[in-house]
Amino acid sequence: MASTVSIGGRHLRADVTMAGLGLISGLLSISLALESASWLQPVANLFGLVPELMPIGFYFGVAVALGIWLATGNLWAIPVLLVTTMYAWSAAIQVAIRLQRNSGDDPHLIAASLAAGAVGATLTHLGCAVFSRSLRRPLAIAVTCVVGAVAGMLFYLGERRYIDARLLYLAWQPAVAFCIGMGLAGRSRDA
C-alpha cells in the first residue's frame, strides 16, 4: 500500500505529491532564474555555488522538505532537507565540472551528466532517509540513483543544444522526487 500524505484533509499518495512538488520546483527553476544575484554571494559561498545557481537548489530543497514533512509529520525535515538538498545540488555541479574537465568531448560530458545526476539524486535521497526508514532500503536508494543518472543525461543534451538546457530541471526534479515518494511507500510497514 502506498504511503499517503494529508493536505487540507485530503489523503494523497506520497509519490504523486512528491512528483507534483518536484514539478513545481522545476517550473520555478526554469522561469524564475536570476540574471544577477550578487547579493546572494555570502550564502552561495556556504554551499560552494555561484549566486545564479542558488535558486534552483533552493526551490528543489523546499519541494523535497515539504514533501517529506507532509509524509512524516517531522518538522525538522524542513530545515535539514533544505540544507541537505542545497549541498546535494552543489555536489552534483562539482562532480559535473570535475568530470567534464573543460575538454568538452562527448565521453567526458556523458560521464559528467550521468554522475552528476546520480550524485544529486542519491545525496538528496539519503538526506530524506534520515526521516523515513523505508528510504534506507537499498532498492529504494538504487532506483533514485539510477533515475537521477538517466535524467542527468538531459545535461548532455542541453550542452549539445539538442534540447533547451532548462529541461534538465523540469524533468530531473520531479523524477527524483517521485522516486523518493515511491520509497516512502514502505513507510507504513517499517516506520
C-alpha positions, 0 to 999 in steps of 0.5 A: 500500500502506498504511503499517503500524505494529508493536505487540507484533509485530503489523503494523497499518495506520497509519490504523486505529491512528491512528483507534483512538488518536484514539478513545481520546483522545476517550473520555478527553476526554469522561469524564475532564474536570476540574471544577477544575484550578487547579493546572494554571494555570502550564502552561495559561498556556504554551499560552494555555488555561484549566486545564479545557481542558488535558486534552483537548489533552493526551490528543489530543497523546499519541494523535497522538505515539504514533501517529506514533512507532509509524509512524516509529520517531522518538522525538522525535515524542513530545515535539514532537507533544505540544507541537505538538498542545497549541498546535494545540488552543489555536489552534483555541479562539482562532480559535473565540472570535475568530470567534464574537465573543460575538454568538452568531448562527448565521453567526458560530458556523458560521464559528467551528466550521468554522475552528476545526476546520480550524485544529486539524486542519491545525496538528496535521497539519503538526506530524506532517509534520515526521516523515513526508514523505508528510504534506507532500503537499498532498492529504494536508494538504487532506483533514485540513483539510477533515475537521477543518472538517466535524467542527468543525461538531459545535461548532455543534451542541453550542452549539445543544444539538442534540447533547451538546457532548462529541461534538465530541471523540469524533468530531473526534479520531479523524477527524483522526487517521485522516486523518493515518494515511491520509497516512502511507500514502505513507510507504513510497514517499517516506520 
